[in-house]
């Protein structure tokens, strides 16, 4: 009689993911938004767009991330919840923007929004 058989383990090698479609132009290869953000940052800074370029480049990065998510599974970092908690605190901060602390002069929401916008721009 033979003893119990050992469980069969299936060894899966490294993920063999199909590559993303490369665009025909070398100007728009995979990762081009990050390249133009980092390499061109002195130009953006001279033009006065150093703060806004991050928001502009975030749009093509999000599109590229969405395309990647169709091809492969995207993994979250182990402590992604810390970032989510930070974003929740930011949203709560925006929600209490209309409130005034006790004992202070009540300001307008438009004035606070203007000051926040100015701090982002400057």
Protein Blocks (a to p, Z undefined) as FASTA:
>chain_A
ZZddddddddddddddddddddfblklgghklmmmmmmmmmmmmmnopmmmmmmmmmmmm
mmmmmmmmmmpccdddfklmmmmmmmmmmmmmmmmmmpccehiacddfklmmmmmmmmmm
ZZ
